[in-house]
Amino acid sequence: MSLTDMIYHKLIHVGDTVFFNFKGNHFTANILTGALIGNCKITTFDKTKRILIGVTAFSSLTAWTEACLQDVLEEYYTRYSSWKRVSHKESKRSMGDLRDQCKLLSKKRKREEEVPELYKEIYRLQQTIVNMKQYIDQWENGVTPERKNWEVVSIRPVLKKTKREDEAKLRAQYIMMKQPRGIDLELYDILKNC
């Protein structure tokens, strides 16, 4: 699964912020049109500055994090897993979690590959329910909690209707409007005269 797939399934959006921390350095960037990563910044000791200005944009999380670590910090042996360490600011989830959820939404999935992702999604939803219960408890105890926006995404892929299904529905509509066509007209006349 790629950033393009994640944008397609509306798990991330153009303009969203991704970030990661490494040895006291806070790196941020934005998701750009075309599923690119750009507008890179580093924050150290409350100072924020643009970095990697010579690069137009990055096509992957790995390319972005490697450039940040190697070109900016000169760290070369990090064994840094981009998908696990980079987080999505708007959803407050790791990009790895979002990628796993994207796998569930994709039509390209295989049954044996989706079991771990399904359990992760079930666990994430259970945690969301726990948070919702705590939120309700605060309201019931007279405390106004901070507003939260929970998102629950269906894990069923959207299937396209076949042309045949559309034709059948259209035929039924014409019959219901008492304007049948073709062979339906003959059947309609027979049933009407019975």
C-alpha positions in Angstrom: 0.0 0.0 0.0 1.2 3.4 -0.9 0.4 7.0 0.0 -1.6 7.2 -3.1 -3.8 4.3 -1.9 -4.2 6.0 1.5 -5.4 9.2 -0.1 -7.8 7.3 -2.4 -9.3 5.6 0.7 -9.5 9.0 2.5 -7.3 7.9 5.4 -5.0 10.8 4.7 -5.6 14.0 2.7 -3.5 16.5 0.7 -2.3 19.2 3.1 -2.1 16.8 6.1 1.0 16.8 8.2 3.3 13.8 8.9 6.0 13.9 11.6 8.6 11.9 13.4 11.1 12.5 16.2 14.8 11.4 16.3 17.3 12.2 19.1 15.5 15.4 20.2 14.8 16.6 16.7 11.2 16.9 15.5 10.7 16.6 11.7 7.5 17.6 9.9 6.3 17.6 6.3 3.1 17.9 4.4 1.3 15.5 2.0 1.2 17.2 -1.4 -0.9 16.6 -4.5 0.2 13.4 -6.2 0.9 11.7 -2.9 4.2 13.4 -2.5 5.9 14.6 0.7 7.3 18.2 0.9 7.5 21.4 2.8 10.0 19.7 5.2 10.9 21.4 8.5 12.9 20.6 11.6 12.3 21.8 15.1 15.1 21.8 17.7 15.0 23.7 21.0 11.9 25.6 19.9 13.5 26.8 16.7 11.8 25.7 13.4 13.5 26.0 10.1 12.9 24.7 6.6 15.1 21.9 5.4 15.9 19.9 2.3 15.0 23.0 0.2 16.9 21.6 -2.8 14.6 18.7 -3.1 11.2 19.4 -4.7 9.3 16.6 -3.0 9.7 13.0 -1.9 7.8 10.1 -3.3 7.9 7.9 -0.2 8.1 8.0 3.6 11.3 6.1 3.5 13.0 8.6 1.1 11.8 11.5 3.2 13.0 10.0 6.6 16.3 8.9 5.1 17.0 12.4 3.7 16.1 13.9 7.1 18.4 11.6 9.0 21.3 11.4 6.5 21.3 14.7 4.8 20.3 16.9 7.8 21.6 15.0 10.9 24.3 12.9 9.1 23.0 9.8 10.8 23.7 6.8 8.5 23.2 3.6 10.6 19.8 4.0 12.1 17.7 1.0 11.0 14.8 3.4 11.1 11.4 2.0 10.1 9.6 4.9 8.5 6.1 3.4 8.5 6.3 2.5 12.2 7.9 5.8 13.4 6.2 8.4 11.2 2.8 9.6 12.5 -0.1 11.3 10.9 -0.9 14.5 12.9 -4.6 14.8 12.0 -5.5 11.2 13.0 -2.9 10.9 15.7 -2.0 7.4 14.4 1.2 5.9 13.0 1.4 5.7 9.2 1.9 1.9 9.7 -1.5 1.6 11.4 -3.1 3.7 8.6 -1.4 1.5 6.0 -2.7 -1.6 7.7 -6.2 -0.2 7.6 -5.7 0.7 4.0 -4.9 -2.9 3.2 -8.3 -3.9 4.6 -10.0 -1.3 2.4 -8.2 -2.4 -0.8 -9.7 -4.9 -3.3 -6.2 -6.3 -3.8 -6.2 -8.1 -0.5 -5.8 -11.8 0.0 -7.5 -13.6 2.9 -4.4 -15.0 4.6 -2.7 -11.6 4.5 -5.6 -9.7 6.1 -5.9 -11.6 9.4 -3.3 -9.5 11.3 -4.7 -6.3 9.9 -8.2 -7.3 10.9 -7.1 -8.0 14.5 -5.3 -4.7 14.6 -8.4 -2.9 13.4 -10.6 -4.7 15.9 -8.2 -3.7 18.7 -8.1 -0.1 17.4 -11.9 0.0 17.4 -12.0 -1.5 20.9 -9.7 1.3 22.1 -11.9 3.8 20.4 -14.9 2.4 22.3 -13.0 2.6 25.6 -12.2 6.3 24.8 -15.9 7.0 24.0 -17.0 5.4 27.2 -14.6 7.6 29.2 -15.9 10.6 27.2 -19.5 9.7 28.2 -18.5 9.2 31.8 -17.0 12.7 31.9 -20.3 14.2 30.6 -22.4 12.2 33.1 -20.1 13.4 35.9 -20.7 17.0 35.0 -17.3 17.6 33.4 -17.3 19.0 29.9 -14.6 17.0 28.1 -12.5 18.2 25.2 -14.3 17.7 21.9 -13.2 14.6 19.9 -13.9 13.5 16.4 -13.9 9.8 16.2 -13.8 8.2 12.8 -14.9 4.7 12.0 -14.1 3.4 8.6 -15.9 0.5 7.0 -13.5 -2.3 6.2 -15.7 -3.6 3.4 -14.4 -2.7 -0.1 -16.7 -0.7 -2.3 -17.9 -3.0 -5.1 -19.0 -1.7 -8.4 -22.4 -2.6 -9.6 -22.5 -4.7 -12.7 -24.2 -3.5 -15.8 -26.7 -6.3 -15.5 -27.8 -5.2 -12.0 -28.5 -1.7 -13.4 -30.5 -3.1 -16.3 -32.6 -5.2 -14.0 -33.4 -2.2 -11.7 -34.2 -0.1 -14.8 -36.6 -2.7 -16.1 -38.3 -3.0 -12.6 -38.7 0.8 -12.5 -40.4 0.9 -15.9 -42.8 -1.8 -14.8 -43.6 0.0 -11.5 -44.3 3.2 -13.5 -46.7 1.2 -15.7 -44.5 1.8 -18.8 -42.9 -1.6 -19.5 -40.8 -2.1 -22.6 -40.0 -5.0 -24.9 -40.8 -8.5 -23.5 -41.8 -6.9 -20.2 -44.7 -5.2 -22.0 -46.0 -8.5 -23.2 -45.7 -10.1 -19.7 -47.3 -7.0 -18.1 -50.3 -7.2 -20.5 -50.8 -10.9 -19.7 -50.6 -10.3 -15.9 -52.9 -7.3 -16.2 -55.6 -9.3 -18.0 -55.6 -12.2 -15.6 
